[in-house]
Amino acid sequence: MRIKLLEEIPLELQVEIIKRLPIKCVIQFRSVSKAWKALIDSSDFIAHYSAQKTLKPHLIVSEDNLDWDYYVSYVDDDTFPEQRVALDNPRVLNWLKDCDIIGCSHGLLCLYGDYRVGRGGHKSLTTMVVLWNPSIRKTIGVIVSNLGNKMYRIDVAFGVCRETNDPKIVKVAYVCWEIKSEGEMDSISCVPWQVEVFALSTGVWRSPYGNLPRKSIRFDRHYVTLDGFIYWLVTDKITIDGEYKSYNLIVSFDITTEDFKEVSLPDSLAFTSHTDRVINISELRNSLVVLECERNVNDPVVIIWKMEGGVFTKLFTLNLNTRLASIVGFRKNGAPIIENYTEEDDWGHLVVYEPTSKYVDKLWSHHHAYVYPYMETLLLLDQPDLMVYNDISMWRGENKRLLKHTS
């Protein structure tokens, strides 16, 4: 009878109804019929469903301990922080060592860590990126090859193309400034950049389509993905009065065109010393912001600068009350999330500060935590769970053994 009723409803109307259902219901409805499974698994439906503005926003808090990682997801709406759930760690994390969340885009979390491959006495250590969709409990892995040269440092970033919904990983390998032995610094200008892009749609690493950043720039592992762009707070060097001096700037990567561009910072942010001021970048209400923190004062403050059209303006100033506090993220409503450590031990408190009411809402005590916002999405639904890319023929046997061991 139910099937007959479904057949009487036009397919176009069925699609519109399913689009408005919670993501858990959508996943369950894949078992109703082959037609619905084919519909929900299609790239068009995944793209349209994931682009809706009515999907619930979430905050994922990752507590990083020495022996284990713990993830909790909060619904970031008027009920915050009442709706919370502990997330099951993806089994793929059992393959990795020293794994951290390094970014988030379109509801996918990006984790990065060491990965030991091979069998018996022929094991070797490489690195892996893991893309995790906590809404549908699905993960994939991407092997990141090392260059085998200590002169190089490798940084990895992640984002989803807003035009095609294609997840992309960017690997940037560059010469470290720390190399100071005779002759090495003089030869840096001759060492080529190593920049590669992995697109999930193709499953392979390749050179980017656009231009590369200057070779003198030093990247940082922390980045922000926002509105189709990846942003790094980077450091470059300039010669002033015959001496090398470092300065800060923003480098952006257009995920669609794969072009790198530079954005200058105001002088007060460009020329800073780690001994007096620390700057970082974050996302606040779909805008890129720079956090400027004064450290060597009794009552440190954070100045939040907003970037708009390549121009930075001050938004507001927040008093942190202690030198051991720092802003680790923002809620959707703009409330800053503060990590506050005590003088006595290495444990801290994660709190949410409401600027209007001055109310502080304590989330939990922890060893060290990271906070990332994400929206519910169906991305990765059409991917085999626990798939590992980048010459998978070499890893398939090892993965089967690990899956058996971790299941």
C-alpha positions in Angstrom: 0.0 0.0 0.0 2.8 2.4 0.9 4.7 1.6 -2.3 1.5 2.3 -4.3 1.0 5.6 -2.6 4.6 6.6 -3.4 4.0 5.7 -7.1 1.1 8.1 -7.1 3.4 11.0 -6.1 5.3 12.6 -9.0 9.1 11.9 -8.7 9.8 15.7 -8.8 7.7 16.1 -5.7 9.3 13.1 -4.0 12.7 14.8 -4.5 11.5 18.1 -3.0 10.1 16.2 0.0 13.3 14.2 0.6 15.4 17.4 0.3 13.6 18.8 3.3 14.1 15.8 5.6 16.8 15.6 8.3 20.0 13.9 7.2 19.5 10.8 9.3 16.1 10.2 7.6 17.6 10.7 4.2 20.2 8.0 4.9 17.5 5.6 6.1 15.3 6.3 3.1 18.0 4.9 0.8 16.7 1.5 2.0 13.1 2.2 0.9 13.6 1.4 -2.8 16.2 1.1 -5.5 14.8 4.2 -7.1 15.2 6.3 -3.9 18.7 4.9 -3.3 19.8 5.8 -6.8 18.2 9.3 -6.4 19.9 10.0 -3.0 23.2 8.7 -4.2 23.3 10.8 -7.3 25.8 13.7 -7.5 23.0 16.2 -8.3 21.0 15.3 -5.2 24.1 15.3 -3.0 25.0 18.7 -4.3 21.6 20.3 -3.9 20.9 18.8 -0.5 24.3 19.9 0.9 23.9 23.4 -0.4 20.7 24.1 1.6 20.8 26.9 4.1 18.3 25.2 6.4 20.8 22.4 7.5 21.8 22.4 11.1 25.1 24.1 11.9 27.4 22.2 14.3 30.6 22.8 16.3 32.9 19.9 16.7 35.3 20.0 19.7 38.3 17.7 19.5 40.2 17.0 22.7 43.8 15.9 21.9 45.3 13.7 24.5 48.5 11.7 24.4 46.7 8.3 24.1 43.4 9.1 22.4 41.3 11.6 20.6 37.8 12.5 21.7 35.2 14.3 19.5 32.0 15.9 20.6 29.5 17.6 18.2 27.3 20.5 19.4 24.3 21.8 17.5 25.1 25.5 17.1 21.6 27.0 17.4 19.5 28.6 20.2 19.7 25.3 22.2 23.5 25.5 22.5 25.1 23.8 24.3 22.3 21.4 25.3 22.3 19.3 22.1 25.6 17.5 22.1 26.7 14.0 21.1 30.0 12.2 21.4 31.2 11.0 17.9 32.5 7.5 17.3 36.1 7.7 16.2 36.4 6.6 12.5 38.2 3.3 12.3 40.7 4.7 9.9 42.2 6.7 12.8 43.5 3.4 14.1 45.9 3.4 11.2 47.4 6.8 12.0 49.8 8.2 14.6 49.8 11.8 15.9 46.6 12.6 14.0 45.0 16.1 14.2 42.0 17.8 12.6 43.6 20.5 10.4 40.6 22.0 8.7 36.9 21.8 7.7 35.0 22.6 4.5 31.4 21.9 3.4 30.7 19.6 6.3 33.9 17.5 5.8 36.6 17.4 8.4 40.2 17.0 7.3 42.6 15.0 9.5 46.3 14.6 9.0 48.8 12.2 10.5 51.6 9.7 10.1 50.7 6.4 8.4 52.9 3.3 8.5 52.6 1.1 5.4 54.2 -2.2 4.3 54.5 -5.6 5.9 57.0 -7.4 8.2 60.3 -5.7 8.3 59.6 -3.5 5.2 57.3 -1.0 6.9 57.9 2.7 6.0 56.4 5.8 7.4 54.5 8.2 5.2 51.6 10.6 5.9 47.9 10.4 5.2 45.0 12.9 4.9 41.6 11.6 6.1 38.4 13.2 5.0 35.6 12.5 7.5 31.9 13.3 7.2 30.6 12.9 10.8 27.0 13.4 9.6 27.0 10.1 7.6 29.9 8.4 9.4 32.0 7.9 6.3 35.8 8.4 5.8 38.3 8.2 3.0 42.1 8.3 3.1 44.6 9.9 0.7 48.3 9.0 0.9 50.5 12.1 0.9 54.0 11.1 -0.4 57.0 12.5 1.3 59.9 14.0 -0.6 62.6 12.2 1.4 64.6 15.5 1.8 65.1 17.2 5.1 65.4 20.6 3.3 61.7 20.5 2.6 58.8 21.2 4.8 55.4 19.9 3.8 52.1 21.6 4.6 48.7 20.3 3.7 45.3 22.2 3.3 41.8 21.2 2.3 38.7 22.7 0.8 35.7 21.9 -1.4 35.1 23.6 -4.7 31.9 25.7 -4.4 31.1 25.3 -8.1 31.6 21.5 -8.4 31.5 20.2 -4.8 34.7 18.5 -5.6 36.9 18.0 -2.4 40.5 19.1 -3.1 43.7 18.7 -1.0 46.7 21.0 -1.5 50.2 19.9 -0.7 52.9 22.6 -0.5 56.5 21.6 -0.1 59.1 24.3 0.3 62.6 24.8 1.6 62.9 25.5 5.3 64.5 28.7 6.4 66.2 26.8 9.2 68.7 25.4 6.7 71.7 27.5 7.4 74.7 25.4 6.5 77.3 26.8 4.1 76.0 27.1 0.6 72.5 25.9 1.3 70.9 29.3 1.8 72.5 30.6 -1.5 71.0 27.7 -3.4 67.4 28.1 -2.1 66.5 30.3 -5.0 67.4 27.5 -7.4 65.2 24.9 -5.6 61.8 24.5 -7.3 58.5 24.7 -5.5 56.7 21.4 -5.0 52.9 22.1 -5.1 50.4 19.4 -5.9 46.6 19.3 -5.9 44.5 16.1 -5.2 40.9 16.3 -6.6 38.6 13.5 -5.3 36.9 13.5 -8.7 40.0 12.2 -10.4 41.7 10.4 -7.5 45.2 11.5 -8.4 47.8 14.2 -7.5 48.8 16.7 -10.2 50.2 20.2 -10.6 47.9 23.1 -10.0 46.4 24.9 -12.9 47.3 28.4 -11.7 50.4 30.2 -10.6 52.6 29.3 -7.6 53.5 31.5 -4.5 56.9 33.1 -4.1 59.6 30.7 -3.0 60.7 32.9 -0.1 57.3 32.5 1.6 57.0 30.2 4.7 53.6 28.6 5.2 52.0 27.6 8.5 50.0 24.4 9.2 47.0 26.5 10.3 44.7 27.8 7.6 41.1 28.8 7.1 38.8 27.6 4.2 36.1 30.0 3.4 33.7 30.7 0.5 35.8 28.7 -2.1 39.2 30.0 -0.9 42.0 28.6 1.3 43.8 31.2 3.4 47.1 30.9 5.1 48.8 33.4 7.4 52.4 33.2 6.0 55.7 34.7 6.7 58.2 36.3 4.2 61.5 38.0 4.6 62.5 41.5 3.5 65.9 43.2 3.6 65.9 46.4 5.7 69.2 48.3 6.2 71.1 45.2 5.1 69.3 42.8 7.5 66.8 40.1 6.9 63.5 40.8 8.7 60.4 38.7 8.6 56.9 40.0 8.1 53.4 38.5 7.9 50.9 38.5 5.0 47.9 36.4 3.8 48.2 34.0 0.9 44.9 32.8 -0.7 44.3 29.8 -3.0 41.2 29.8 -5.2 39.9 26.2 -5.1 38.3 26.6 -8.5 41.0 28.3 -10.6 43.8 27.0 -8.3 45.5 30.4 -8.4 47.6 31.7 -5.4 47.4 35.4 -4.5 48.8 37.6 -1.8 47.0 40.0 0.5 49.0 42.6 2.5 48.3 43.2 6.2 48.4 46.6 8.0 51.8 47.4 9.3 50.8 46.8 12.9 50.0 43.2 11.9 52.7 42.7 9.3 55.6 43.5 11.5 55.1 41.7 14.8 57.4 39.9 17.3 56.4 36.6 18.9 57.6 38.0 22.2 55.1 40.8 22.4 52.2 40.0 20.0 50.8 36.9 18.4 48.5 36.9 15.4 46.4 34.2 14.0 43.5 33.8 11.5 40.0 32.5 12.0 36.5 32.6 10.5 33.8 34.8 12.0 30.3 34.9 10.4 31.6 33.8 7.0 34.4 36.3 7.0 38.1 36.0 7.4 39.4 37.6 10.6 42.9 38.2 12.0 43.3 37.9 15.8 45.9 40.1 17.3 46.8 39.2 20.9 49.0 41.2 23.2 50.9 38.8 25.4 53.4 40.6 27.7 50.8 42.6 29.7 48.9 41.8 32.9 45.5 42.1 31.2 46.0 40.9 27.6 43.5 41.8 24.9 42.6 40.4 21.5 41.9 42.7 18.7 39.7 41.2 15.9 40.4 42.5 12.4 38.0 41.7 9.6 39.1 41.3 6.0 36.7 42.7 3.3 37.8 43.3 -0.2 41.4 42.9 0.7 41.1 45.7 3.4 41.3 45.0 7.1 39.3 47.0 9.7 39.0 46.6 13.5 35.8 44.9 14.6 36.1 44.8 18.4 38.5 44.2 21.3 38.1 41.4 23.8 39.8 41.3 27.2 41.1 37.8 28.0 42.0 38.5 31.7 44.9 36.1 31.6 48.0 35.5 29.5 47.2 31.8 29.2 43.9 32.4 27.4 43.4 32.4 23.6 40.5 32.4 21.1 40.1 29.1 19.4 37.0 29.8 17.3 33.6 31.4 17.1 30.0 30.3 17.2 27.7 31.0 14.3 26.3 34.0 16.2 29.8 35.5 16.6 30.4 34.6 20.2 34.1 33.8 20.7 35.2 30.4 22.1 38.0 30.8 24.5 40.6 28.3 25.7 41.7 29.3 29.2 44.6 27.5 31.1 45.3 27.7 34.8 48.6 28.6 36.3 48.7 25.4 38.4 48.5 22.7 35.8 48.3 21.9 32.1 44.6 21.5 32.0 42.3 24.2 30.6 38.7 25.2 30.3 36.8 25.8 27.1 34.3 28.6 27.5 31.9 30.5 25.3 31.8 34.3 25.9 28.6 36.2 25.0 29.7 39.8 24.3 26.2 41.2 24.8 25.3 39.6 28.1 28.9 39.1 29.3 27.8 35.5 30.2 30.5 32.8 30.1 29.2 29.3 29.3 31.7 26.6 30.3 31.8 23.6 27.9 34.3 21.3 29.6 37.8 20.9 31.1 40.4 19.4 28.8 44.0 18.8 28.1 44.0 20.6 24.7 41.1 21.2 22.4 40.4 22.3 18.8 37.1 23.8 17.6 35.7 23.6 14.1 32.3 24.6 12.7 30.6 22.4 10.1 27.3 21.9 8.4 25.5 18.7 7.8 26.2 17.4 4.3 25.9 14.3 2.1 29.4 14.7 0.6 31.3 11.3 0.4 28.0 9.4 0.3 28.9 8.1 -3.2 32.4 7.1 -2.0 33.3 3.6 -0.7 33.8 3.9 3.1 37.5 3.6 4.2 38.7 3.9 0.6 42.4 4.9 0.4 43.6 6.9 -2.7 47.0 7.4 -4.3 48.3 4.2 -5.8 45.7 2.1 -4.0 47.1 -1.1 -5.5 50.0 -0.9 -3.0 47.9 -0.5 0.0 44.8 -2.6 -0.6 46.2 -5.8 1.1 47.4 -3.8 4.1 44.1 -2.0 4.5 42.2 -5.3 4.5 44.4 -6.6 7.3 44.0 -3.4 9.3 40.2 -3.4 8.8 40.0 -6.9 10.1 42.2 -5.9 13.0 40.2 -2.8 13.9 36.6 -4.1 13.4 
